[in-house]
Structure formats: C-alpha cells, structure tokens
Amino acid sequence: VPGTSAYVIWLLGALAEASVLVCSWRKGSLRKYLALNVYMLVCILVSAIRFCVLVSYGFGSREYAYCYYYSDVFLTIGLYFALTSLYAHVLEEMAAEKTIRLGAIVLLLGTAAFSFAIVMQSGPRIVGRFFVEVSQNLNFVGLVLTYVLWGAVFKLRETRTQLIQLVLSLGLYFSLVTASFALRNLYPPLHSVLQNLYPVIGCLFPLSWAYAFWRVPGDARLAPARLAVVPR
Amino acid sequence: MSRKLTVVAAMAILVASMGLKVAVAAHSDLTPVASVGSAPPPKEPWRVGSAPPPREPWRTASVPSSPWK
C-alpha cells in the first residue's frame, strides 16, 4: 500500500503536468508545441483515472494493476509521438514531415512485433505481458531516439534555446529511467528504493518542461561560439 | 530521404534500442518496469491476485488402507 509520501509525489506530479499546460498557454507556445501539450493533458486525465481506480478497488487489486499498465502503454506511445514532433521541429527546414511520420510508424510497429515475439515465449497471460513489454521497449526506443535527436541538434547547429531545453529534458528523463532500471537489475537489493524513484523522476520531468516554457522565451537563441582567430 | 532508407534507419534504431535493453537487463531475471507518470507502480498484472497453486489432487486425498489390513 503506498504511503503518504507516494500520494504527495503523485499529486505534485499531476500539478507539474498541469503547470506545463499553464506555462505554455501563458507564454503562447500552446499551439507551437501542441503534441507535447496534448501529451501533458492526457497525463493529467490518466492520473485522475488511475486515482479513481485506486480508491475504488485498492492498490493490490488486479483492476488497478491492469489500469496502471494499460494506461502506461497509452502514455508511452503519447510520449513517443511527442518526441517525434520534436524531430519535426528540429528538421523543419528539411521539410521531412512525411519521412518522420513514416519512420515513427515503422519503428512503432517494429517494436510491437518484437515485443510480441518475446511475449509469445513467456507463458500464459499474453495480453498483460505484451502491454508491459511494449511499454518497456518503447522507453528504450525513446532513449535512443532522443540521443539521435541530440546528435541532429548538434549537427544542424540548432540555436532555439527552448527547443534545445525540451530535448535535453527528455534525454535526461529517459537516461535517468534507464539508469535506475539498470541499477535495479544489477543490484536487486536496491529494488524497493529504485522502484520508488520512478514516480520522483516522473514528477521532475514535467517540471523541467514547465521551466523551459516559463523561463525561456520562445524566440530566444543561443549565441554561437566565437570563431577562433588563427594567426597565419 | 527515400522510403527504403527511412525503414532501414528505423530498423537500425530498433536494433540499437533492443541491444541496449538486453545489455542493461542481462544480469537479472527481474521484470523491468520503466513507467511514465508519477503514480505508485503496482505489481505486474499477471502477478496480482494469483492464488498460490494448490497441491496436486493425487497428493491431497488420504491413501486408503489395504483391504487385508
């Protein structure tokens, strides 16, 4: 049964998600980053549904477990498409929207097929296992995609500060989740500690986006590094 | 970028991601959970509510005594 601290972190997480929407709306970035804002709105709705199910059926119930993991797949796919929209922002000058869409769908279908192939070998209750497997695999795909996007930001010399901050936050989030997951697997005694770390990471991530929308102006640009003068 | 190249790039990213997952989860058989959001994570659905398996029926019944006893 979750303690008071877990409920407080959950509430703070929902408030952080709402703050992303508010900050983005107040700073006029709601339409510009529509996919990110829709994702945050869905996060708030899912939090509300999860809370209702938790109160109605209890933490140890099968209903809450299914609600949690099924909605988790939904959110992970939402985050995946939010990440794809960041690709569209970074590569907008190349007019590669169709290519990005095709790549995203192929990658999503590939991940689902790979997850299904794994689950087929794991025994009974395939549907539940499939949803959890897809969610986990998409997290790793998201991590690699974010680092690739990071590379594109460097290579294309992207200077939009807000966009860079959003990509960096996402990279940090995926990296933290993967690092805690790796630690959990390497040191099983840390399982309970690290299991409680996921909600904290999930709470900090929307805060970093809210900060990016609130503190960084939409038209802010990073100053390019000074050119080195090489004496001849 | 051609369609073929896009599909190849997507597959390369998938292979890299799954390789990373295997590398990270290689030392344990724990079910990895990397969830989105700040709600407290429950046990995996297939581990919730599953009652402990009973003894095999042929071990539950008492053995009848032999008729000559």
Interface residues (C-beta under 8 A of the other chain):
Chain A: P2 A6 Y7 I9 W10 L12 G13 A14 A16 C43 V46 S47 R50 F51 L54 F59 G60 S61 R62 Y64 A65 Y66 Y68 Y69 D72 L75 T76 L79 A96 T99 L102 G103 V106 L107 G110 T111 F114 P124 R125 G128 R129 V132 S135 Q136 N137 N139 F140 V141 L143 V144 L145 V148 V177 T178 F181 A182 R184 N185 L186 P188 H191 Q195 Y198 P199 V200 G202 C203
Chain B: M1 R3 T6 V7 A9 A10 M11 I13 L14 A16 S17 M18 L20 K21 V24 A25 A26 H27 S28 L30 T31 P32 V33 A34 S35 V36 G37 S38 A39 P40 P41 P42 K43 E44 P45 W46 V48 G49
